[in-house]
Amino acid sequence: MKTTVIKKHLNKRYLTILIGMVLFLSPFAVIPQIAGEVNMCGTVCPRMFFILSPTGIVSGIKNNIQAMWFGASLVGVILLITFFMGRLWCSHFCPIGGTSEIVSRFIPERLKINLSFMHAPSFRYAYLFVFVAGSLIGIGGIACKLCNFRVIPFMAGSPFVPGYRTYLLSSAGIAGLFTMALTGFFAKNGRHYCNSDKSLPILIRADRDIVLQVFVDVLDIVKSLEFRKVSLQTEGKR
């Protein structure tokens, strides 16, 4: 029963992750091509539209959004999904974190680095601070070169675009690859940079009439993911 529960959940989630990869990454890159791009840089970039402009904050952001409307719209859609559906985008559709997680599954456990000592939310928000502040204070190029929304698409497109291979072999590309490998590919459980804090309780919603063995199997799955606390919410059938 436990194996069946795990397989059903993973199969559905990996299918949606693959859909996200097809939509955003080479060789298909369906969504970037709609915006006239071939990767997630340029118009599709979810960060560059809020770079401060010498023309003024308000007018600068307005002009940036008009120029990079697709990236701004993408951020808006992700925020709406997150507000109403929690981390659905992060866990099921994000092509960057999804690629990192899938690659990580092919790496032997003995080679992976346990980063559980690192407080994941602190890591995420520190990265977010650099991500935002870099644009605001005019050093966005640094964040761009290490940005996982740049590194992963360039990796996916490198078999088809020589320029991508050249970039990945440059000092900036190697630094980006190293960061991605350390916190994503070779991190235990994959993509440590967006994993939840395992010290916080994970919410489990269950029907009051759930079969006890199924519930025990779910708890085993949660334990295997190294969560330490569980918050249980039960509800009756409607």
N, C-alpha and C positions, 0 to 999 in steps of 0.2 A: 504493500500500500504506500509506504513512504517513498519508494523509488518511483512509483507511478505519479504521485503528487509532485515530486521534484521535476520529473521529466516533462509533465504537462506544462508546468509553470515556465520552465526554461525554454521549452520549444516555442511557446507563444511569444515570450519576450525576445528571444534571439531572432525570430521571424520579423518582428517590428524593428529591431535594431538593423537588420539587413536591409529592410525597406528604407530606413533613414540613410544608410550608407549609399544605396543606389540613388536616392534623391539628391544627396549633397556632395558625394565624392566621385572622382574619376574612376572608370572611364565614362560613366553616364552623366553625373553631375546635372541632373535634370533641373533642379531649382536654380542653381547659379546660371545655367544657360538661359533660363527665362529672363534673367536680369542682364543678359549679355556678357556674363563672365564665364570663366572656365574653372574657377575654384572659389573659395570663400573669402577672398580678398577683394579689394576694390568696392564696388557698389554693394556687394553682399556682406561686407565686413560688419559684424555686430558691435563694433567699438569705435571706429574712426569718426562716426557722425557726431560725437560729442567733444571733439577736439576744440579747444578754445581758439577763437579767431581774433586777429588784431582789429577787426571791424567792430568788436563788441561781443559780449557774451550772448545776449538774446539774438541779435541779428546773425551772429556767427553760427550758432546752433541751428537757427532757422535755415540758413543757407546750406549748412552741412546736411541737414535732414532732406532738403530738396535734392541735393546732389547725390546723397547716398540713401535714398528713400527705402530701398529694398532691405538693407541691413537694419535700418530703424524699424521698419515694419516687422521684420523677423523677430527682433527683440520684443516688440509689443505683443506679438502672438505668443511667444514663449512665456512672457510674464502673465498673460491671461490664462494660459494653460496651467501654469504653476499656481495661480491664485485659486482657480476653481477645481483643479484636479491634483494638486500636490506635485510631486516630483515625477509626473508621468513623462514629461519631455526628457528629463535626465536619465530615467531608468529604462525607457522603452524606445526613444527615437533619436536621441543625440548621436550623431555620426562620429563625433570625436571620442567621447567617453565609451561609446559602444565598441568602436574599433579597438581601443585600448584594452577593454575587457576581453574581447574575443581573442586578440593576440595573446593576452596573458594566459588564457586557458590552454594554449599549446606549449607553454613553457613549463618544464618540470618543477614541481613544488620545491625541490631541494635547492633550486637556483633562485628562488624568490626571496625578496627582502621583506621582513616583518616590520612595518612602519607603525605598528599599533601604539608605540610610545609617543608618536607625534599626534597632537590633538588635531583631528581632521578639520573641524570647523575653523580653528585658528589659521590653519594652512590655507583653507579656501578663501577666507576673508582677507588674509594678507595678500594673496594673489589677486583678489578682486580689487583691493586698494591700489596695488601697483598697476593693474589693468586700467583702472579709471584715472588715477593720478598721473600716470605716464602721459596720457593724452592731454590732460588739463594743464600740465606744467611744461608741455612741449618736448617731452622725451619719449613720445609714443613709439618711435622707431625701435627702441630697446624692447619694449613689450611686444611689438610686432614680430621681431625676429625670433623671440622665444615662444610666441603664441601657439598654443596647440591647435587653434583653428587655421594655422598656417602650416605647421609641421605635418600633421596627419594628412591633409589634402595633397601636400607636395609628395609625401611618401606614396599615396595611392596613385598619383599621376606620374611618378618618376619613370615607370616603364615606358611611358608614351611621350614624355616631354623631356628632352635633354637638359633644358634649363633648370628643371626641378632637381635633377641629379646633381648639377653643378652647385646649386644652392645648398643642398643637403651635405655636400662634401666641403663646403666652406666652413670657416670657424663659427659663424653664427648658426649655420645649419647643424653642425656637430653639437653645439651647445644646446640647441633646441631638441635634438634627438636624445641627448644624454638626459635632459630634464624629463622628457616624455618616457624614456626607458625606466628611469629611477622611480618616478611617481606613478607610472602606469603599467607598462608591459611587465616589469619585474617586481612589481609590488604585490604582496600577498592579497588575494581577492581582486586584484586589478584596480586600476584608476583610484588610487588612494586619495588623490586630490579632490574627488567629489563623493567619497564614501561618507556615510553617516557616522556620527560619533557613537561608537558602540557602547559607551557608558550611559547613554540616554535610553529610556524605554522605547521599544518598538510597539506600535499600536497594531493589535490584531482584532479584526472585527469577525465575529462568528455568530451563526444562528444558535439560538438556545437549544435546539434539538440536534446539534451536530453530534455525529458518532464519536464517542470518546477516543477511540483508537486513531481516528483521523486527526483529532485535536492534538493528541500526543505526538503524532508524526510531524505535525506542523511545528510544535515546540522543539522537536529534535532538529528540524531544519534551521530554525532561528538560532538554536544553540550552536550548530555547526558553522553559522556565519559570525559567531563570536559576540552576539549581542548578550548583554548581561542582565537586562531587565525587560519585562514584558508588561504592557498595559492592555488589558482585555476589555473589549466592548461587545456585549451580547445584545441581540435583538431578535424579536420573533418574526416569523414569516408573515408577509402581507397578503 
